[in-house]
């Protein structure tokens, strides 16, 4: 996964709170050691605040930021978009006449994100992203991506870069536009709804993909192998729905 920016001020407030808690925990631990008359070497006691802060920061980044109480207190405003989203896109390439089935898979922590989009002919991965929460039109996910056509794609398709801007609608869908780079010069609209909330948000963790009732465990580092399978599934579903 890669880092992403946001216009939410929580990333200035939360580290200060975590640092305060880390200092308090370090002081409590020193008092406990003093009462129990336990001796700790100076090289272990001195960086205790940093150790507590590092542990709290990692815990918050992966788990605590999704806690309901944290959201109610207003400490976190960045929405959790992690999961598997199913939908379709229409493209200027064919005059917006056809719906092309797609699967968007998002892995997200408090500071990092990865967006993978798969269609029947190509797959793309994000390389930079922004999540806006103070936009008057609502929460928006804006990201740049690199698209890689599959082996059986049209000869006119080749690797290119582009930008997508998706907004979270009132009914929880991701809806927005994408613009391909100068090589493709196409644009279109994306519609999708979350079908699966992935419990894993770490790029090095194991992701459980359920296909045809079978459960297979794949590492995110092998995501492109997995997206090939998704592309095949997308093609079969598109044929079944008469989309292609």
Order of alpha helices (4+ residues) and beta strands (2+ residues): beta-beta-alpha-alpha-alpha-alpha-beta-beta-beta-beta-beta-beta-beta-beta-beta-beta-alpha
